[in-house]
């Protein structure tokens, strides 16, 4: 949804003419030469006491002030929220997101970027179940977007639900086969699945599985530090 910035300015138009107009539109009013306004046209208002300068001063004193402030656009708001999230100011970001959502709740359409940021903020504040709900809704309504699938997979993986995470990453790659983040996460997920398998086999007494589990753990730690 695009919300155009509003620019509310009250303008006072003044037409102050100090000399009579000429030509076809400069028709003089009737009367004798003794009338001080006899040479004025019908288009010229009669000046008050003090002349045109006095009128200008009066009008200037009552002229409304000009407000040049602009309401921020939707993109400006989401850009600011993005900066807050990237700097770890997640509670402040969530507060701004919820305020913005309340403002646009009756408008048509969906601010997809704001919805995505809402889930990110919740996840960063360890409100994972709520974040999963929003990401899941996004994958239902906008299945062509790979990012919600990818982030949903990360949350599933953090809860140990590796099969769900794998399914979500595969959906992300179906939406965008060139989505590098999902492909990298899929590789990490496969390492996690291997680690879980090796650890289970080690518990069952299979020789060499403990060493393999350590190798995979080392690989995962190395990837985290890159």
C-alpha positions in Angstrom: 0.0 0.0 0.0 1.3 3.4 -0.9 0.4 6.4 1.3 1.1 9.7 -0.3 2.6 12.5 1.9 0.2 15.3 2.6 1.2 18.9 2.4 -1.4 21.1 4.2 -0.8 24.8 3.7 -3.3 27.6 4.0 -2.5 30.4 1.5 -3.9 34.0 1.7 -3.9 35.5 -1.8 -3.5 39.3 -1.9 -4.0 41.5 -4.9 -2.8 45.0 -4.0 -2.9 47.4 -6.9 -1.7 50.9 -6.4 -2.8 52.4 -9.8 -5.9 52.2 -11.9 -6.0 49.5 -14.6 -6.1 50.5 -18.3 -7.8 49.2 -21.4 -11.2 47.6 -21.8 -11.4 46.4 -18.2 -10.5 49.8 -16.7 -14.0 51.3 -16.9 -14.3 54.3 -14.6 -17.1 54.7 -12.2 -19.6 57.5 -12.7 -19.7 60.7 -10.7 -18.1 64.2 -10.5 -14.4 64.9 -10.3 -14.8 65.8 -6.7 -15.2 62.1 -5.7 -11.7 60.9 -4.6 -12.5 57.5 -6.0 -13.9 58.8 -9.3 -10.9 57.6 -11.3 -10.9 54.1 -9.8 -12.1 51.1 -11.8 -14.9 48.7 -10.8 -12.2 46.1 -10.2 -10.4 48.2 -7.6 -11.6 47.9 -3.9 -11.9 51.2 -2.1 -8.9 51.5 0.2 -9.6 51.9 3.9 -8.3 54.8 6.0 -4.5 54.7 5.9 -4.3 53.7 2.2 -2.9 50.5 0.7 0.1 50.3 3.0 -2.3 50.3 6.0 -4.4 47.6 4.4 -1.3 45.5 3.7 -0.2 45.7 7.3 -3.6 44.7 8.6 -3.8 41.7 6.3 -0.2 40.7 7.1 -1.0 40.7 10.8 -3.9 38.2 10.3 -2.3 36.1 7.7 -2.2 32.4 8.8 1.2 30.9 9.4 2.6 28.4 6.9 3.2 24.8 8.0 5.9 23.3 5.8 6.1 20.0 7.7 5.3 16.9 5.7 3.8 13.7 7.0 6.3 10.9 6.5 5.5 8.5 3.7 5.1 4.8 4.1 8.5 4.2 2.8 10.1 6.7 5.2 8.4 5.0 8.1 9.5 1.5 7.1 13.0 2.7 6.4 13.2 4.1 9.9 11.9 0.9 11.4 14.5 -1.0 9.4 17.3 1.1 10.9 15.9 0.4 14.4 15.8 -3.3 13.8 19.3 -3.4 12.3 20.7 -1.5 15.3 19.0 -3.9 17.8 16.4 -1.3 19.0 13.7 -4.0 18.7 11.3 -2.8 21.4 11.2 0.7 19.9 10.8 -0.8 16.5 7.9 -2.9 17.6 6.2 0.1 19.3 6.4 2.1 16.0 5.2 -0.9 14.0 2.1 -1.4 16.2 1.3 2.3 16.1 1.6 2.3 12.3 -0.6 -0.8 12.0 -3.3 0.9 14.1 -3.1 3.9 11.8 -3.7 2.0 8.6 -5.9 -0.8 9.8 -9.0 0.6 8.0 -7.2 1.2 4.8 -7.4 -1.1 1.8 -4.5 -3.4 1.0 -1.7 -4.7 3.1 1.7 -3.1 3.9 3.7 -6.3 3.3 7.0 -4.7 4.4 5.5 -3.6 7.7 4.0 -7.0 8.3 7.4 -8.6 7.7 9.1 -6.2 10.0 6.5 -7.0 12.7 7.5 -10.6 12.6 11.2 -9.7 12.7 10.7 -7.5 15.8 8.8 -10.2 17.6 11.4 -12.9 16.8 14.2 -10.6 18.0 12.3 -10.1 21.3 12.1 -13.9 21.7 8.3 -13.9 21.0 8.9 -16.7 18.5 5.4 -18.1 18.5 3.9 -14.8 17.5 6.5 -14.3 14.9 5.8 -17.7 13.4 2.1 -16.9 13.2 2.8 -13.8 11.2 5.3 -15.5 8.9 2.9 -18.4 8.4 0.2 -15.9 7.4 2.5 -14.3 5.0 3.5 -17.6 3.3 -0.2 -18.3 2.9 -1.1 -14.9 1.5 2.1 -14.2 -0.4 3.7 -17.6 -1.2 5.7 -16.0 -4.0 7.9 -14.1 -1.5 10.9 -16.2 -0.4 11.9 -14.1 2.7 9.0 -15.1 5.0 9.7 -18.8 4.1 13.4 -18.3 5.0 12.7 -16.6 8.3 10.1 -19.1 9.2 12.6 -21.9 8.6 15.1 -20.2 10.9 12.5 -20.0 13.7 11.6 -23.7 13.2 15.3 -24.7 13.3 15.8 -22.7 16.6 13.0 -24.8 18.1 14.5 -28.1 16.8 11.8 -28.6 14.3 14.2 -29.4 11.5 11.8 -31.1 9.1 9.5 -28.1 9.1 12.5 -25.9 8.6 13.6 -27.9 5.6 10.2 -27.7 4.1 10.1 -24.0 4.5 13.5 -23.5 2.9 12.5 -25.6 0.0 9.4 -23.5 -0.5 11.7 -20.4 -0.4 13.8 -21.8 -3.2 10.7 -22.7 -5.2 9.7 -19.1 -4.9 13.1 -17.9 -5.9 15.7 -20.5 -7.0 18.4 -17.9 -6.9 17.7 -16.9 -3.3 21.2 -17.3 -1.8 20.2 -16.9 1.9 17.8 -19.8 1.7 20.3 -22.0 -0.1 23.0 -21.2 2.5 20.5 -21.9 5.3 19.6 -25.2 3.7 23.3 -26.3 3.8 23.5 -25.4 7.5 20.2 -27.2 8.2 21.6 -30.3 6.5 24.6 -30.1 8.9 22.2 -29.8 11.8 20.3 -32.9 10.6 23.6 -34.8 10.3 24.7 -33.7 13.8 21.4 -34.9 15.3 21.8 -38.3 13.4 25.4 -38.7 14.6 24.5 -37.9 18.2 21.7 -40.4 18.2 23.9 -43.1 16.7 26.6 -42.3 19.3 24.0 -42.8 22.1 23.2 -46.2 20.5 26.8 -47.2 20.7 27.7 -47.0 17.0 31.5 -46.7 16.7 33.0 -43.4 15.4 29.7 -41.5 15.6 30.9 -39.3 18.5 33.9 -38.1 16.4 31.7 -37.4 13.4 29.4 -35.4 15.7 32.3 -33.3 16.9 33.5 -32.7 13.3 30.0 -31.4 12.4 29.8 -29.2 15.5 33.2 -27.7 14.6 32.0 -27.0 11.1 28.9 -25.2 12.3 30.9 -23.1 14.8 33.3 -22.1 12.0 30.4 -21.0 9.8 28.9 -18.9 12.6 32.1 -16.9 12.9 32.4 -16.2 9.2 
